[in-house]
């Protein structure tokens, strides 16, 4: 791999604009090379004798060797082509200016422009690196104060626990004392409590170091965030509660904070190394093209700059490693380093093989299903309507899930291709996120199971002897759903446990929508009604005639949008951002549209149809505008790319215009449920098609939404999320006030 591509692949995506512009400098070098070739092409010289040619070549070799020796000994400074000066010499800041001493030569303007751009890149990189090191040093200082409070908190918890164990021994200790004949009478408990407290104080005074006593004084100046004790995110503070549960939560937060700051330090170290290497590579190319010796002089300046000479990051990494291993890994060096430096996830060939196997099985089962339907003339049998009303909605659920997963896998593939840092945006734990191959494996595995279940349950006629359908085949959808749920909550470390845990956590946050900032999921209400109150052996149900089901039908339709509305209201209350109010209005309009549309589907009538049509149109127009302008950041008239935005990750502008047109079309596709266009399809089939189109629209929306969010992060150089810390110091509170 060429260095230019390797350099681009090793960049932190959000810091891409802060790296040295290697590609631009290469273009300038090509211009210099072109000028050199143009000016050094002499007319065809007369043929010289071979002896004279060898003599000149030998003389030139000796001359170049002497020049190198003189340059090495510092005796050739007058022949150096450049002179680099440094102004405003504060650490981490300043300005480097290179004077090209041979600008008067023919073609010297191109080389002068090259060094001018090179200086700009060095100043940019050096300034950015200095600012980021300053930020991480401030974070390290804050984290150091948090560790002081944690150590004091641990000592206090140990003291409280020891005192409690002496005064209130556990039943096991009491039983052991009784067994050993050491049980005490009730009259001596008070005296023993006093003796025990005195013993504890004496023991603590013997074993506590002066540093421990000093650290306990820190607790007089800190408060514990209420989020630690209430499990919910909040900015309120409470007095310290020295319990082991609080200690575990504090340790968990600080442990993650150490992992994150170590990750920042690693990225900064890599940033410094890659940029220094890029300067070295580009200067070597310059020397080769221009036949000058400027790289050694310039690289000496780069090495002496803050970018090349600062060792603060390396020292801080050593401090973080030592602290983390001592306090969070029980002094186990290997265990601590494995947590600080998670291994990169490797692509396994067996995943690709199994994915291909399930794709082949799915294709074969689809073909078999088509042939069976055609051979048995299933579409022409009397049980078709009953099957479509009862069984088709059960199996269509799996089709929706598989389609969702396929769209998500496609998004992952293109996010990676265009270097969109989706793992950072979603908050995935490093090294545990699923790749598109794993998602496709799960989706086509589920598709193969669902299709096998469909083929096993294609009976359109009841058994004439029993008067019903086979119970086992009718229960196949329920068995498959149950299997999927069991795998989802399976506690053992198989089948991507970390991803399943993340999904369940997101689901829990969805239920607590006013308290968390998350997405929503759908329910399985028809499964509950059909198998709970319906006659599945005869493929009959009375769900739509049940008032409880109809009420629940409204609730289920509204829950996802209601969840997002509550999240917007919460963020509006906390962040005072008016955009959250406009976003909440979008979901409020959608809730009204969904309610009127659901009411129309249950009670068809002209009045409900008009109301549903108007509300749906308003919600669709508002939602489309929000998608294109706010979520995707497009339709900017004065941007560099007219009607798009200034920065585009996909090089083909037609993709964006096509995505906008498709989003508008699919946004209004679900209005078919209100308009009732006459099509020769069953109602359930039409509903499934409309739902599938909505899933496709959301998949497309996801890609461009994350692209816009990624570009916002790039513009702000935001590659890390700020984690909440458990303690607040009094001086921090005074500063905030």
C-alpha positions as CSV (number, residue, x, y, z in Angstrom):
1,X,0.0,0.0,0.0
2,X,1.3,3.4,-0.9
3,X,2.0,5.8,2.0
4,X,-0.7,8.3,0.9
5,X,-3.5,5.7,1.2
6,X,-2.0,4.2,4.4
7,X,-1.8,7.7,5.9
8,X,-5.5,8.4,5.0
9,X,-6.6,5.1,6.4
10,X,-4.8,5.7,9.7
11,X,-6.4,9.1,10.3
12,X,-8.9,9.8,13.1
13,X,-12.0,10.5,11.0
14,X,-13.1,13.5,13.0
15,X,-9.6,15.0,12.9
16,X,-9.1,14.5,9.2
17,X,-8.8,18.3,8.4
18,X,-6.2,18.7,11.2
19,X,-3.7,16.2,9.5
20,X,-1.0,17.3,7.1
21,X,-2.4,17.7,3.6
22,X,-0.2,15.1,2.1
23,X,-2.1,14.9,-1.2
24,X,-1.9,18.6,-1.8
25,X,1.9,18.6,-1.2
26,X,2.3,15.7,-3.6
27,X,0.5,17.8,-6.3
28,X,2.9,20.7,-5.7
29,X,5.8,18.2,-6.0
30,X,4.5,17.0,-9.3
31,X,4.5,20.6,-10.5
32,X,8.1,21.0,-9.4
33,X,9.0,17.7,-11.1
34,X,7.2,18.8,-14.3
35,X,9.1,22.1,-14.3
36,X,12.4,20.4,-13.7
37,X,11.9,18.0,-16.6
38,X,10.9,20.9,-18.8
39,X,14.0,23.0,-18.0
40,X,16.6,20.3,-17.9
41,X,15.9,18.7,-21.3
42,X,18.9,19.8,-23.4
43,X,19.4,19.4,-27.0
44,X,21.0,16.1,-28.1
45,X,24.6,16.6,-27.1
46,X,27.5,15.4,-29.2
47,X,28.7,11.9,-28.5
48,X,31.7,12.1,-26.1
49,X,34.5,9.5,-25.9
50,X,33.8,6.7,-23.3
51,X,36.9,7.5,-21.3
52,X,35.8,11.2,-20.9
53,X,32.3,10.2,-19.9
54,X,33.6,7.8,-17.2
55,X,36.0,10.5,-15.9
56,X,33.2,13.1,-15.5
57,X,30.9,10.6,-13.8
58,X,33.7,9.6,-11.4
59,X,34.5,13.3,-10.7
60,X,30.9,14.0,-10.0
61,X,30.6,11.1,-7.6
62,X,33.6,12.2,-5.6
63,X,32.3,15.8,-5.5
64,X,28.9,14.6,-4.2
65,X,30.6,12.4,-1.6
66,X,32.7,15.4,-0.3
67,X,29.5,17.5,-0.1
68,X,27.8,14.9,2.0
69,X,30.8,14.6,4.3
70,X,30.9,18.4,4.7
71,X,27.2,18.6,5.3
72,X,27.5,15.9,7.9
73,X,30.2,17.8,9.7
74,X,28.3,21.1,9.5
75,X,30.6,22.6,7.0
76,X,28.1,23.0,4.2
77,X,25.6,25.4,5.7
78,X,26.1,28.0,2.9
79,X,24.8,25.4,0.3
80,X,21.6,24.6,2.2
81,X,18.6,25.5,0.1
82,X,16.3,26.5,3.0
83,X,16.5,28.4,6.2
84,X,13.7,27.8,8.8
85,X,12.9,30.4,11.5
86,X,10.6,30.0,14.5
87,X,8.6,33.0,15.8
88,X,6.4,33.5,19.0
89,X,8.0,30.6,20.7
90,X,5.5,29.5,23.3
91,X,5.2,25.8,23.9
92,X,2.6,24.2,21.6
93,X,2.2,27.4,19.7
94,X,4.2,29.5,17.3
95,X,4.9,30.0,13.7
96,X,7.5,28.3,11.4
97,X,8.6,30.2,8.4
98,X,10.9,28.7,5.8
99,X,13.0,31.0,3.6
100,X,13.9,29.3,0.3
101,X,17.4,30.6,-0.6
102,X,17.3,29.6,-4.2
103,X,14.1,31.4,-5.3
104,X,16.0,33.3,-8.0
105,X,16.8,30.1,-9.9
106,X,14.6,29.0,-12.8
107,X,11.5,27.3,-11.4
108,X,12.2,28.5,-7.9
109,X,8.7,30.0,-7.5
110,X,7.2,26.5,-7.5
111,X,9.6,25.4,-4.7
112,X,8.9,28.5,-2.7
113,X,5.2,27.8,-2.9
114,X,5.8,24.3,-1.8
115,X,7.7,25.4,1.3
116,X,5.1,28.0,2.1
117,X,2.4,25.4,2.0
118,X,4.6,23.0,4.0
119,X,5.0,25.7,6.7
120,X,1.3,26.2,6.9
121,X,0.8,22.5,7.4
122,X,3.4,22.2,10.1
123,X,2.0,25.2,11.9
124,X,-1.5,23.8,11.7
125,X,-0.5,20.3,12.9
126,X,1.6,21.7,15.7
127,X,-1.1,24.1,16.9
128,X,-3.8,21.4,16.8
129,X,-1.6,18.9,18.6
130,X,-0.7,21.4,21.3
131,X,-4.4,22.3,21.9
132,X,-5.4,18.7,22.2
133,X,-2.6,17.9,24.6
134,X,-3.6,20.8,26.7
135,X,-7.2,19.6,26.8
136,X,-6.2,16.0,27.8
137,X,-3.9,17.3,30.5
138,X,-6.7,19.3,32.0
139,X,-8.9,16.2,31.9
140,X,-6.1,14.2,33.5
141,X,-5.9,16.7,36.3
142,X,-9.6,16.5,36.9
143,X,-9.4,12.7,36.8
144,X,-6.6,12.8,39.3
145,X,-8.8,14.7,41.7
146,X,-11.5,12.2,41.1
147,X,-9.1,9.4,42.0
148,X,-8.1,11.1,45.2
149,X,-11.8,11.2,46.2
150,X,-12.3,7.6,45.2
151,X,-9.3,6.4,47.4
152,X,-10.8,8.4,50.3
153,X,-14.2,7.0,49.6
154,X,-12.8,3.4,49.6
155,X,-11.1,3.9,52.9
156,X,-14.3,5.3,54.4
157,X,-16.4,2.5,53.0
158,X,-14.0,-0.1,54.5
159,X,-14.1,1.6,57.9
160,X,-17.9,1.7,57.9
161,X,-18.1,-1.9,56.7
162,X,-15.6,-3.1,59.4
163,X,-17.5,-1.2,62.1
164,X,-20.8,-2.6,60.9
165,X,-19.4,-6.2,60.9
166,X,-18.2,-5.9,64.4
167,X,-21.4,-4.4,65.8
168,X,-23.8,-6.4,63.7
169,X,-22.1,-9.7,62.9
170,X,-23.6,-11.8,60.1
171,X,-25.7,-14.9,60.9
172,X,-22.8,-17.0,59.8
173,X,-20.4,-15.4,62.2
174,X,-22.9,-15.7,65.0
175,X,-23.4,-19.4,64.3
176,X,-19.7,-19.9,64.3
177,X,-19.4,-18.1,67.7
178,X,-22.2,-20.2,69.1
179,X,-20.5,-23.4,67.8
180,X,-17.3,-22.3,69.4
181,X,-19.0,-21.4,72.7
182,X,-18.4,-17.7,72.2
183,X,-22.0,-16.4,72.2
184,X,-22.5,-13.2,74.2
185,X,-25.3,-12.2,76.4
186,X,-27.6,-9.2,75.6
187,X,-26.3,-7.3,78.7
188,X,-22.8,-7.1,77.4
189,X,-23.6,-5.8,73.9
190,X,-23.4,-2.1,74.8
191,X,-20.0,-2.6,76.5
192,X,-18.7,-4.6,73.6
193,X,-19.9,-1.9,71.1
194,X,-17.8,0.7,73.0
195,X,-14.8,-1.6,73.1
196,X,-15.1,-2.5,69.4
197,X,-15.3,1.2,68.4
198,X,-12.2,1.9,70.5
199,X,-10.4,-1.1,68.9
200,X,-11.3,0.1,65.4
201,X,-10.0,3.6,66.1
202,X,-6.8,2.1,67.6
203,X,-6.4,-0.3,64.6
204,X,-7.0,2.5,62.1
205,X,-4.5,4.8,63.8
206,X,-1.9,2.0,63.6
207,X,-2.4,1.1,60.0
208,X,-3.5,4.3,58.3
209,X,-0.7,6.3,56.7
210,X,-0.6,10.1,56.9
211,X,-1.6,10.2,53.2
212,X,-4.7,8.2,54.0
213,X,-5.7,10.6,56.8
214,X,-5.1,13.5,54.4
215,X,-7.1,11.9,51.7
216,X,-10.1,11.5,54.0
217,X,-10.2,15.2,54.4
218,X,-11.0,15.4,50.7
219,X,-14.4,14.0,51.4
220,X,-15.3,17.2,53.2
221,X,-15.0,19.2,49.9
222,X,-16.8,16.9,47.5
223,X,-20.4,15.8,46.8
224,X,-21.7,12.8,45.0
225,X,-23.8,13.2,41.9
226,X,-27.4,12.0,42.5
227,X,-27.2,9.9,39.3
228,X,-24.9,7.5,41.2
229,X,-27.5,6.9,43.8
230,X,-30.7,7.0,41.8
231,X,-29.5,5.2,38.6
232,X,-31.0,8.0,36.5
233,X,-29.0,10.7,34.7
234,X,-29.2,14.0,36.5
235,X,-27.1,17.0,37.4
236,X,-28.2,17.2,41.0
237,X,-25.8,16.5,43.9
238,X,-26.3,14.8,47.2
239,X,-24.3,14.2,50.4
240,X,-22.0,11.2,50.4
241,X,-23.5,7.8,51.2
242,X,-20.7,5.4,52.0
243,X,-22.2,2.2,50.7
244,X,-20.6,-0.6,48.8
245,X,-23.2,-0.2,46.0
246,X,-22.2,3.4,45.5
247,X,-18.6,2.5,45.6
248,X,-19.1,-0.1,42.7
249,X,-20.9,2.5,40.6
250,X,-18.2,5.1,41.2
251,X,-15.5,2.6,40.3
252,X,-17.3,1.7,37.2
253,X,-17.6,5.3,36.0
254,X,-14.0,6.1,36.8
255,X,-12.8,2.9,35.2
256,X,-14.5,3.8,32.0
257,X,-13.1,7.4,32.2
258,X,-9.6,6.0,32.5
259,X,-10.1,3.7,29.5
260,X,-11.4,6.7,27.5
261,X,-8.6,9.1,28.4
262,X,-6.1,6.3,27.6
263,X,-7.7,5.9,24.2
264,X,-7.4,9.7,23.6
265,X,-3.7,9.5,24.5
266,X,-3.1,6.7,22.1
267,X,-4.8,8.6,19.3
268,X,-2.7,11.7,20.1
269,X,0.5,9.6,20.1
270,X,-0.5,8.1,16.8
271,X,-1.5,11.5,15.4
272,X,2.0,12.8,16.2
273,X,3.8,9.8,14.8
274,X,1.8,9.7,11.5
275,X,2.3,13.4,10.9
276,X,6.0,13.3,11.6
277,X,6.3,10.3,9.3
278,X,4.3,12.2,6.6
279,X,6.7,15.2,6.8
280,X,9.6,12.9,6.5
281,X,8.2,11.1,3.5
282,X,7.3,14.3,1.6
283,X,10.7,15.9,2.3
284,X,12.4,12.8,0.9
285,X,10.3,13.0,-2.2
286,X,11.3,16.7,-2.5
287,X,15.0,15.9,-2.2
288,X,14.7,13.2,-4.9
289,X,12.8,15.4,-7.3
290,X,14.7,18.6,-6.8
291,X,18.2,17.0,-6.3
292,X,18.7,19.1,-3.2
293,X,19.4,18.3,0.5
294,X,16.7,20.1,2.4
295,X,15.0,17.2,4.3
296,X,17.6,16.9,7.0
297,X,17.5,20.6,7.9
298,X,13.7,20.7,7.8
299,X,13.1,17.5,9.7
300,X,15.4,18.8,12.4
301,X,12.9,21.6,12.9
302,X,10.0,19.2,12.9
303,X,11.7,17.1,15.5
304,X,12.3,20.1,17.7
305,X,8.8,21.4,17.4
306,X,6.2,20.7,20.0
307,X,4.8,17.9,17.8
308,X,8.0,16.1,17.7
309,X,9.7,16.9,21.0
310,X,6.8,16.8,23.6
311,X,6.9,13.8,25.8
312,X,3.8,14.8,27.9
313,X,1.6,12.3,26.2
314,X,4.0,9.4,26.7
315,X,4.5,10.3,30.4
316,X,0.8,10.6,31.0
317,X,0.1,7.3,29.3
318,X,2.6,5.7,31.8
319,X,0.8,7.3,34.7
320,X,-2.6,6.2,33.5
321,X,-1.4,2.6,33.0
322,X,0.2,2.5,36.5
323,X,-3.0,4.0,38.2
324,X,-5.4,1.8,36.3
325,X,-3.4,-1.4,36.9
326,X,-3.1,-0.6,40.6
327,X,-6.6,0.5,41.4
328,X,-8.8,-1.3,38.8
329,X,-7.0,-4.5,38.0
330,X,-5.7,-5.6,41.4
331,X,-2.1,-4.9,40.2
332,X,-2.5,-7.5,37.4
333,X,-0.5,-5.9,34.5
334,X,-1.8,-8.2,31.8
335,X,-5.4,-7.9,32.7
336,X,-5.2,-4.1,33.0
337,X,-3.5,-3.6,29.7
338,X,-6.0,-5.8,28.0
339,X,-8.8,-3.5,29.2
340,X,-6.9,-0.4,28.3
341,X,-5.9,-1.7,24.9
342,X,-8.7,-3.8,23.5
343,X,-7.7,-6.0,20.6
344,X,-8.9,-5.0,17.2
345,X,-11.7,-7.2,15.9
346,X,-10.5,-9.6,13.2
347,X,-12.6,-10.6,10.2
348,X,-13.1,-14.4,10.4
349,X,-13.4,-16.5,7.2
350,X,-16.0,-18.7,8.9
351,X,-18.3,-15.8,9.2
352,X,-18.2,-15.2,5.5
353,X,-18.6,-18.9,4.9
354,X,-21.6,-19.3,7.1
355,X,-23.2,-16.1,5.7
356,X,-22.8,-17.5,2.2
357,X,-24.3,-20.8,3.3
358,X,-27.4,-19.1,4.8
359,X,-27.7,-16.8,1.7
360,X,-27.8,-20.0,-0.5
361,X,-30.3,-21.7,1.8
362,X,-32.5,-18.6,1.8
363,X,-32.4,-18.4,-2.0
364,X,-33.2,-22.1,-2.3
365,X,-36.1,-21.9,0.1
366,X,-37.6,-18.9,-1.7
367,X,-37.4,-20.8,-5.0
368,X,-38.9,-23.9,-3.3
369,X,-41.7,-21.8,-1.9
370,X,-42.5,-20.3,-5.3
371,X,-42.6,-23.7,-6.9
372,X,-44.8,-25.2,-4.2
373,X,-47.3,-22.4,-4.4
374,X,-47.4,-22.8,-8.2
375,X,-47.5,-26.6,-8.1
376,X,-50.3,-26.9,-5.5
377,X,-52.2,-23.9,-6.9
378,X,-52.4,-22.5,-3.4
379,X,-53.5,-19.1,-4.4
380,X,-56.6,-20.6,-5.9
381,X,-57.8,-22.5,-2.9
382,X,-60.6,-21.5,-0.5
383,X,-58.3,-21.3,2.6
384,X,-56.3,-18.5,1.0
385,X,-58.3,-15.6,2.6
386,X,-58.1,-17.3,6.0
387,X,-54.4,-17.8,5.7
388,X,-53.8,-14.2,4.7
389,X,-55.8,-12.9,7.6
390,X,-54.2,-15.0,10.3
391,X,-50.9,-16.6,9.2
392,X,-49.5,-14.0,6.9
393,X,-49.2,-11.2,9.6
394,X,-47.4,-13.7,11.8
395,X,-44.7,-14.5,9.2
396,X,-44.5,-11.0,7.8
397,X,-43.0,-9.9,11.2
398,X,-39.8,-12.0,10.3
399,X,-39.7,-10.4,6.9
400,X,-39.7,-7.0,8.5
401,X,-36.9,-7.9,10.9
402,X,-34.8,-9.4,8.2
403,X,-35.3,-6.4,6.0
404,X,-34.3,-4.1,8.9
405,X,-31.1,-6.1,9.5
406,X,-30.2,-6.2,5.8
407,X,-30.6,-2.4,5.5
408,X,-28.5,-2.0,8.7
409,X,-25.8,-4.3,7.2
410,X,-25.8,-2.2,4.0
411,X,-25.5,1.0,6.1
412,X,-22.5,-0.5,8.0
413,X,-20.8,-1.4,4.7
414,X,-21.1,2.1,3.3
415,X,-20.4,3.8,6.6
416,X,-17.1,2.0,6.7
417,X,-16.4,2.6,3.0
418,X,-16.8,6.4,3.4
419,X,-15.1,6.4,6.8
420,X,-18.1,7.5,8.9
421,X,-17.4,6.8,12.5
422,X,-20.7,5.2,13.3
423,X,-19.3,3.3,16.3
424,X,-18.6,6.6,18.1
425,X,-22.0,8.1,17.2
426,X,-23.9,5.0,18.4
427,X,-21.7,4.7,21.5
428,X,-20.6,1.1,20.8
429,X,-17.8,-0.3,23.0
430,X,-14.6,-0.6,21.0
431,X,-14.0,-4.0,19.6
432,X,-17.5,-5.4,20.2
433,X,-19.5,-3.8,17.4
434,X,-20.9,-6.0,14.8
435,X,-19.7,-5.7,11.2
436,X,-21.9,-6.1,8.2
437,X,-20.9,-9.7,7.7
438,X,-22.1,-10.6,11.2
439,X,-25.4,-8.7,10.7
440,X,-25.9,-10.5,7.4
441,X,-25.2,-13.8,9.1
442,X,-27.9,-13.2,11.7
443,X,-30.4,-11.9,9.2
444,X,-30.1,-14.7,6.6
445,X,-30.0,-17.3,9.4
446,X,-33.3,-15.9,10.7
447,X,-34.6,-15.8,7.1
448,X,-33.8,-19.4,6.5
449,X,-35.6,-20.5,9.7
450,X,-38.6,-18.4,8.9
451,X,-38.9,-19.7,5.3
452,X,-38.5,-23.3,6.4
453,X,-41.4,-22.6,8.9
454,X,-43.5,-21.1,6.1
455,X,-43.0,-24.1,3.8
456,X,-43.9,-26.4,6.6
457,X,-47.1,-24.5,7.2
458,X,-48.7,-24.1,3.7
459,X,-51.8,-26.3,4.4
460,X,-54.9,-24.5,3.1
461,X,-57.4,-27.1,4.2
462,X,-58.2,-28.5,7.7
463,X,-57.9,-32.1,8.6
464,X,-61.3,-33.7,7.8
465,X,-61.1,-36.0,10.8
466,X,-60.2,-33.5,13.5
467,X,-61.7,-30.4,11.8
468,X,-58.7,-28.3,12.5
469,X,-55.1,-27.7,11.3
470,X,-52.1,-29.4,12.8
471,X,-51.2,-27.9,16.1
472,X,-47.5,-28.2,15.7
473,X,-47.3,-26.5,12.4
474,X,-49.6,-23.7,13.6
475,X,-47.4,-23.1,16.6
476,X,-44.2,-22.8,14.4
477,X,-44.4,-18.9,14.3
478,X,-44.8,-18.7,18.0
479,X,-41.9,-21.2,18.6
480,X,-39.7,-19.2,16.3
481,X,-40.5,-15.9,18.1
482,X,-39.9,-17.6,21.4
483,X,-36.5,-18.9,20.2
484,X,-35.5,-15.5,19.0
485,X,-36.4,-13.9,22.4
486,X,-34.6,-16.6,24.3
487,X,-31.5,-16.1,22.3
488,X,-31.8,-12.4,22.8
489,X,-31.8,-12.6,26.6
490,X,-29.5,-15.6,26.8
491,X,-26.9,-14.6,29.5
492,X,-24.0,-16.7,28.4
493,X,-21.2,-15.3,26.2
494,X,-22.2,-16.7,22.9
495,X,-23.9,-15.2,19.8
496,X,-22.6,-11.7,20.4
497,X,-23.6,-11.2,24.0
498,X,-22.3,-7.6,24.2
499,X,-24.4,-6.6,21.2
500,X,-27.5,-8.3,22.6
501,X,-26.9,-6.5,25.9
502,X,-26.6,-3.2,24.1
503,X,-29.9,-3.9,22.3
504,X,-31.7,-4.8,25.6
505,X,-30.2,-1.7,27.3
506,X,-31.6,0.4,24.4
507,X,-34.9,-1.3,24.8
508,X,-34.9,-0.5,28.5
509,X,-34.1,3.1,27.8
510,X,-36.9,3.2,25.4
511,X,-39.3,2.2,28.1
512,X,-37.9,5.0,30.2
513,X,-38.1,7.5,27.4
514,X,-38.4,10.7,29.5
515,X,-35.2,9.7,31.3
516,X,-32.9,8.6,28.4
517,X,-32.0,9.8,24.9
518,X,-32.6,6.7,22.7
519,X,-34.6,5.1,19.9
520,X,-37.8,3.1,20.1
521,X,-38.9,-0.5,19.1
522,X,-42.2,-2.1,18.1
523,X,-44.3,-4.7,19.8
524,X,-45.8,-8.1,19.0
525,X,-49.4,-7.4,19.8
526,X,-50.9,-9.6,17.1
527,X,-48.9,-12.7,18.4
528,X,-50.3,-12.1,21.9
529,X,-53.9,-11.7,20.7
530,X,-53.8,-14.6,18.2
531,X,-52.2,-17.2,20.4
532,X,-53.7,-15.9,23.6
533,X,-57.3,-15.4,22.7
534,X,-57.6,-16.8,19.2
535,X,-58.3,-20.3,18.0
536,X,-55.0,-21.0,16.2
537,X,-55.9,-24.6,15.4
538,X,-58.7,-23.3,13.2
539,X,-56.9,-20.1,12.1
540,X,-59.6,-17.9,13.6
541,X,-59.3,-14.8,15.8
542,X,-61.6,-12.1,17.1
543,X,-58.8,-9.5,17.7
544,X,-60.4,-6.7,15.7
545,X,-63.7,-7.1,17.5
546,X,-62.1,-7.0,20.9
547,X,-62.2,-3.5,22.6
548,X,-59.0,-4.3,24.6
549,X,-57.1,-5.2,21.4
550,X,-58.3,-2.1,19.6
551,X,-57.2,0.1,22.5
552,X,-53.9,-1.7,22.6
553,X,-53.7,-1.3,18.8
554,X,-53.8,2.5,19.3
555,X,-51.1,2.4,22.0
556,X,-48.8,0.2,20.0
557,X,-49.1,2.5,16.9
558,X,-48.2,5.6,19.1
559,X,-45.5,4.2,21.4
560,X,-42.5,4.8,19.1
561,X,-43.4,8.4,18.4
562,X,-44.6,9.1,21.9
563,X,-41.2,7.8,23.2
564,X,-39.3,10.2,20.9
565,X,-41.6,13.1,21.8
566,X,-40.8,12.6,25.5
567,X,-37.1,12.5,24.7
568,X,-37.4,15.8,22.9
569,X,-39.2,17.4,25.7
570,X,-36.6,16.1,28.2
571,X,-33.8,17.5,26.1
572,X,-35.7,20.8,25.7
573,X,-36.0,21.1,29.5
574,X,-32.3,20.3,30.1
575,X,-30.5,21.9,27.1
576,X,-32.9,24.8,26.5
577,X,-32.5,24.1,22.7
578,X,-35.5,25.3,20.7
579,X,-34.7,22.8,17.9
580,X,-35.9,20.1,20.3
581,X,-39.3,21.8,20.4
582,X,-39.5,21.8,16.6
583,X,-38.4,18.1,16.6
584,X,-41.0,17.3,19.2
585,X,-43.6,19.0,17.1
586,X,-42.8,16.6,14.2
587,X,-43.5,13.6,16.4
588,X,-46.6,15.2,17.8
589,X,-48.0,15.7,14.3
590,X,-47.1,12.1,13.5
591,X,-48.9,10.8,16.6
592,X,-52.1,12.7,15.5
593,X,-51.7,11.2,12.0
594,X,-51.2,7.7,13.3
595,X,-54.1,7.9,15.7
596,X,-56.5,9.2,13.0
597,X,-55.2,6.6,10.5
598,X,-55.6,3.8,13.0
599,X,-59.1,5.0,13.8
600,X,-60.0,5.0,10.1
601,X,-58.7,1.5,9.7
602,X,-60.8,0.2,12.6
603,X,-63.9,2.3,11.8
604,X,-64.0,3.1,8.1
605,X,-66.0,6.2,7.3
606,X,-65.9,9.3,5.2
607,X,-65.3,11.6,8.2
608,X,-62.4,9.6,9.6
609,X,-61.0,9.3,6.1
610,X,-60.9,13.1,5.5
611,X,-59.4,13.8,8.9
612,X,-56.8,11.0,8.5
613,X,-55.9,12.3,5.0
614,X,-55.4,15.9,6.2
615,X,-53.4,14.9,9.3
616,X,-51.3,12.4,7.3
617,X,-50.5,15.0,4.6
618,X,-49.4,17.6,7.2
619,X,-47.2,15.1,9.1
620,X,-45.6,13.8,5.8
621,X,-44.8,17.3,4.6
622,X,-43.3,18.4,7.9
623,X,-41.4,15.2,8.3
624,X,-40.0,15.4,4.8
625,X,-38.8,18.9,5.3
626,X,-37.2,17.9,8.6
627,X,-35.5,14.9,7.0
628,X,-33.9,16.8,4.1
629,X,-33.0,20.1,5.8
630,X,-32.3,19.3,9.4
631,X,-31.4,15.6,9.6
632,X,-29.5,15.4,6.3
633,X,-28.4,19.1,6.1
634,X,-29.3,19.4,2.4
635,X,-31.2,21.9,0.3
636,X,-28.7,24.7,1.0
637,X,-28.9,27.2,-1.8
638,X,-25.6,29.0,-1.1
639,X,-23.5,25.9,-0.6
640,X,-20.5,25.0,-2.8
641,X,-22.7,22.1,-4.1
642,X,-25.9,23.9,-5.0
643,X,-29.0,22.6,-3.2
644,X,-26.9,20.1,-1.2
645,X,-24.2,21.0,1.4
646,X,-20.6,22.2,1.4
647,X,-19.1,18.8,2.4
648,X,-20.1,15.6,0.8
649,X,-18.6,12.2,1.5
650,X,-20.1,10.5,-1.6
651,X,-18.4,11.8,-4.7
652,X,-21.5,11.5,-6.9
653,X,-24.0,14.3,-6.4
654,X,-26.7,12.4,-8.2
655,X,-26.9,10.0,-5.2
656,X,-28.0,12.8,-2.9
657,X,-30.7,14.1,-5.4
658,X,-31.9,10.5,-5.9
659,X,-32.0,9.9,-2.2
660,X,-34.1,13.1,-1.6
661,X,-36.5,12.1,-4.4
662,X,-36.8,8.6,-3.0
663,X,-37.4,9.8,0.5
664,X,-40.2,12.1,-0.6
665,X,-41.8,9.3,-2.6
666,X,-41.6,6.7,0.2
667,X,-42.7,9.3,2.8
668,X,-46.0,9.6,1.0
669,X,-46.3,5.9,0.1
670,X,-47.9,4.9,3.4
671,X,-50.7,7.4,2.7
672,X,-52.1,4.6,0.5
673,X,-53.6,3.2,3.6
674,X,-55.8,6.3,3.8
675,X,-56.3,7.0,0.1
676,X,-57.3,3.4,-0.7
677,X,-56.2,3.2,-4.3
678,X,-57.8,0.2,-6.0
679,X,-55.1,-2.4,-6.5
680,X,-55.4,-6.2,-7.1
681,X,-53.7,-7.1,-3.8
682,X,-54.9,-8.4,-0.5
683,X,-55.2,-5.8,2.2
684,X,-52.5,-7.6,4.4
685,X,-50.2,-7.9,1.4
686,X,-50.5,-4.2,0.6
687,X,-49.9,-3.3,4.2
688,X,-46.7,-5.5,4.2
689,X,-45.5,-3.8,1.1
690,X,-46.1,-0.3,2.5
691,X,-44.3,-1.3,5.7
692,X,-41.3,-2.7,3.7
693,X,-41.0,0.5,1.8
694,X,-41.0,2.5,5.1
695,X,-38.2,0.2,6.4
696,X,-36.2,0.9,3.2
697,X,-36.8,4.6,3.6
698,X,-35.6,4.5,7.2
699,X,-32.5,2.6,6.1
700,X,-31.6,5.3,3.6
701,X,-32.4,8.0,6.1
702,X,-30.0,6.3,8.6
703,X,-27.1,6.6,6.3
704,X,-27.4,10.2,5.4
705,X,-28.4,11.2,9.0
706,X,-25.1,9.7,10.3
707,X,-23.2,11.2,7.5
708,X,-24.4,14.7,8.5
709,X,-23.7,14.0,12.2
710,X,-20.2,12.7,11.3
711,X,-19.5,15.9,9.3
712,X,-20.7,18.0,12.2
713,X,-18.3,16.1,14.5
714,X,-15.5,16.6,11.9
715,X,-16.2,20.4,11.8
716,X,-15.9,20.5,15.6
717,X,-13.0,18.0,15.8
718,X,-15.2,16.0,18.2
719,X,-13.8,12.5,18.4
720,X,-14.7,11.8,22.0
721,X,-17.8,12.0,24.2
722,X,-17.6,13.6,27.6
723,X,-18.3,11.1,30.3
724,X,-20.0,12.1,33.5
725,X,-17.7,11.9,36.6
726,X,-19.1,10.8,40.0
727,X,-17.7,13.5,42.3
728,X,-18.1,17.3,42.2
729,X,-15.7,19.5,44.1
730,X,-16.8,22.6,45.9
731,X,-14.4,24.8,43.9
732,X,-15.8,23.4,40.7
733,X,-19.3,24.4,41.9
734,X,-18.1,27.9,42.7
735,X,-16.5,28.2,39.3
736,X,-19.8,27.1,37.6
737,X,-21.7,29.7,39.5
